[in-house]
Amino acid sequence: MENQPLKVLVVDDEKTIRHFLRASLCAYQHTVWEAETGDEAISKVYNARPDLVILDLGLPDQDGIDVIREIRAFSQVPIIILSVRNREQDKINALDAGADDYLVKPFGVGELLARMRGVIRRVNLSNDEVIFQVGQLKMDIEQHLVFIGNEKISLTPTEFDLLRLFMNNVGKVLTHRHIIDRLWGTHIGEEARLLRVNISNLRHKIEQDLNNPQYIQTELGVGYRMADEDLSP
């Protein structure tokens, strides 16, 4: 299903960008709709129900972060940010608001298509999925088991919950704050250190090369991503 043609809403106030994306995506049989303002984007998401939204943050009528929040109030449509803003805080704000991924302009069409496949793959996962697999890493939620190939890996409860969060969001950048909120919920001042320790311990158990992690990849200053096979080198 992830390779089937999609209905994609491109939201950007620059006509040249919209036309470039239309030409690029239509070449892969996707249907492309366009919007140049936040209000128009919200209306089209509500009425037309696209499969995917590609959103610029710098819109003439409102900030893209607010557009994400308004869309998330009624829809879980995948949203990929495509923006010239490359500060870490901009990425964090967009992801925390509900964006699924973030690409900085200029970008490669191949990478955009890979990111699209990644977010659609996550949407297509069944909510009652109990077995996840990325490469040789396999996780059985129901049996509470983790394997690398045929080797069983022993995890602490926190490490298991952390890995399950990653495996349930393969290819998606999870911000530090999102992970902390999901794992601990409350804030007592030690969560950032606990997260670093648990990431380190988990990597020691599942990664072959700690200097070049295959599974849990760091997004500097933002958070972590469970590698998607389409995005791996």
BELWOTA-V996245 format. One record per helix or strand. SS is the DSSP state (2 for helix, 1 for strand). FROM is the first residue (numbers start at 1). TO is the last residue. If there is no record, write none. Layout:
BEGIN
SS_FROM_TO / SS_FROM_TO
END
This chain:
BEGIN
1_7_11 / 2_15_26 / 1_31_35 / 2_38_48 / 1_52_55 / 1_58_58 / 1_63_63 / 2_64_72 / 1_78_83 / 2_88_97 / 1_101_104 / 2_109_124 / 1_131_134 / 1_137_140 / 1_145_148 / 1_151_153 / 2_157_167 / 1_173_175 / 2_176_183 / 2_191_206 / 1_216_219 / 1_223_226
END
